[in-house]
Amino acid sequence: MTTSLCPLCHSDVIIDDEAYEHDLVTCTNCGKDLEITSLIPLTLEAIPEE
């Protein structure tokens, strides 16, 4: 497992080693859903509220 910073609250988000680009993860600190937009470097982006 690896971690990346949440773009909203800057907490560490744990990412599974078998994750793929465009997978969804949830920040355990702020509860927001995030999309993996890049694996190298590992980048997360907040999913807009509808």
C-alpha positions as CSV (number, residue, x, y, z in Angstrom):
1,M,0.0,0.0,0.0
2,T,1.0,3.6,-0.6
3,T,-0.3,6.9,0.4
4,S,-1.1,10.2,-1.3
5,L,-2.4,13.5,0.0
6,C,-6.0,14.4,-0.2
7,P,-6.4,17.5,-2.4
8,L,-9.0,18.9,0.0
9,C,-7.8,18.3,3.5
10,H,-4.2,17.3,2.9
11,S,-4.5,14.1,5.0
12,D,-2.8,10.9,3.9
13,V,-5.1,8.6,1.8
14,I,-4.1,5.0,1.6
15,I,-4.0,3.6,-1.9
16,D,-4.0,-0.1,-2.6
17,D,-0.9,-1.3,-4.7
18,E,-3.3,-2.9,-7.2
19,A,-5.2,0.4,-7.8
20,Y,-5.7,1.6,-11.4
21,E,-6.0,5.0,-12.9
22,H,-9.6,6.3,-12.6
23,D,-10.3,4.1,-9.5
24,L,-12.2,5.8,-6.7
25,V,-11.0,6.1,-3.1
26,T,-12.4,7.8,-0.1
27,C,-10.5,10.1,2.2
28,T,-11.0,8.8,5.8
29,N,-10.5,12.2,7.3
30,C,-12.9,14.4,5.3
31,G,-15.0,11.6,3.8
32,K,-14.8,12.9,0.2
33,D,-14.6,10.6,-2.8
34,L,-11.5,11.0,-4.9
35,E,-10.4,9.7,-8.3
36,I,-6.9,8.5,-9.0
37,T,-6.0,10.7,-12.0
38,S,-2.4,9.5,-12.4
39,L,-0.3,6.6,-11.0
40,I,3.1,8.1,-11.7
41,P,3.2,10.4,-9.9
42,L,0.3,9.3,-7.8
43,T,-2.3,12.1,-8.1
44,L,-5.8,12.4,-6.6
45,E,-8.6,14.7,-7.7
46,A,-11.8,15.5,-5.9
47,I,-15.0,14.3,-7.6
48,P,-17.4,17.3,-8.0
49,E,-20.6,17.2,-6.1
50,E,-23.7,17.0,-8.2
